[in-house]
Amino acid sequence: MNKVFNFSAGPAALPSAVLERLKSDLPKFRDAKASVMEISHRGVDFMTLAKKAEQDLRDLMNIPDNYKVLFLQGGASQQFSMVPINLLRGKKIANYANTGHWSKKAILEGSRYCDVNICTDSTKNGFTDIEDYSTWMIDPDGAYLHYTPNETIAGLEFDYIPEVNMPLVADMSSSILSRKIDVSKFGLIYAGAQKNIGVSGLTVVIVREDLIGKVVEQQPVLFDYSTQANNDSMYNTPCTFAWYSAALVFEWLKELGGIESIAQHNKDKSRLLYKSIDQSDFYSNNVATRFRSRMNVPFFTPNPELDKMFVHDALNENLLALKGHRAIGGIRASIYNAMSMEGVEALVSFMVDFEKKSG
Ligand SMILES: *Cc1c(COP(=O)(O)O)cnc(C)c1O
């Protein structure tokens, strides 16, 4: 039987070394004499783990001291609300870049709290390209600029960080820790954990300190960043298991050599996959070359029937979860940090065989 490779878009594959650690640690967490799921978050065992996880993330991303790192719940989707609630700070307008499905969700929620100025819109190119930054219509009265560095569904990824004179907010759910970024260019970064950080249930927020504590109207206490910032993300019970899983992923990344080494790995993996798509007349990907995602690679065979057959046959070869998102169909291979080069090579070799059989 072939080795199993999981191309799920999220919840996504974990590094196999992390899975092994989870398994061996499970019955008894270090000195705790109980599993990590059964101990108090305020006890010394969990507190030590939580502090180390935060420090490891700070080291990996080189997060400056004037940023808080929060370990929250509610998913990236809850951040679509928390961002305007906290960052409008009395202003009436916010800028949003619309480059795809998740941008649109953020815009929809943002519109409930302010006038959203859509400063660029990729609808007209079917979310396959990003308009030249010099043409963006950014409202200078906006409280912030929100964008999605990697659009998970269409596979559209920024290759630069917008320079703007207001807090820059990024939904990094599907690209955090995949390449080097300068955190000091951002006001706030958020990411659901289930793609590149660990298991679902945890959302990591990295926020510049001066932006928090300015919630204007009375809001639920847990929707104010300062609540968790002032309580080490333990105002209430955190998602301890997901936090622990994240800690293991951070350790794994550090052992691999940090962001620079995983970034190179991601570049190599995606290059191989796009090359094999471009070399054939059978497969296609229509995203502007410069903005092709290194994390999510959507592609198509000549027709939807063959797409379906591809996904089905791939599963029989132990290549899992290659079905494209229902919004665009086709095939999608999510190749986050945890996907090995071996996995991408297995996919590419399957693609060659499938084309021979069906082309
Ligand atoms: C998966 C994803 C989300 C949704 O995350 P939830 O944790 O399910 O709310 C939001 N934004 C992006 C870019 C994503 O990839």
PDBQT file of the ligand as one rigid body, heavy atoms in Angstrom, charges set to zero:
ROOT
HETATM    1  C1  LIG A 401      -9.815  28.700   6.840  1.00  0.00    +0.000 C 
HETATM    2  C2  LIG A 401      -9.794  30.183   6.740  1.00  0.00    +0.000 A 
HETATM    3  C3  LIG A 401     -10.663  30.990   7.501  1.00  0.00    +0.000 A 
HETATM    4  C4  LIG A 401     -11.744  30.422   8.384  1.00  0.00    +0.000 C 
HETATM    5  O1  LIG A 401     -11.251  30.007   9.576  1.00  0.00    +0.000 OA
HETATM    6  P1  LIG A 401     -12.220  29.518  10.763  1.00  0.00    +0.000 P 
HETATM    7  O2  LIG A 401     -11.204  29.182  11.810  1.00  0.00    +0.000 OA
HETATM    8  O3  LIG A 401     -12.981  28.351  10.256  1.00  0.00    +0.000 OA
HETATM    9  O4  LIG A 401     -13.090  30.637  11.143  1.00  0.00    +0.000 OA
HETATM   10  C5  LIG A 401     -10.537  32.360   7.381  1.00  0.00    +0.000 A 
HETATM   11  N1  LIG A 401      -9.615  32.914   6.584  1.00  0.00    +0.000 NA
HETATM   12  C6  LIG A 401      -8.774  32.173   5.833  1.00  0.00    +0.000 A 
HETATM   13  C7  LIG A 401      -7.767  32.843   4.947  1.00  0.00    +0.000 C 
HETATM   14  C8  LIG A 401      -8.842  30.790   5.892  1.00  0.00    +0.000 A 
HETATM   15  O5  LIG A 401      -8.011  30.042   5.150  1.00  0.00    +0.000 OA
ENDROOT
TORSDOF 0
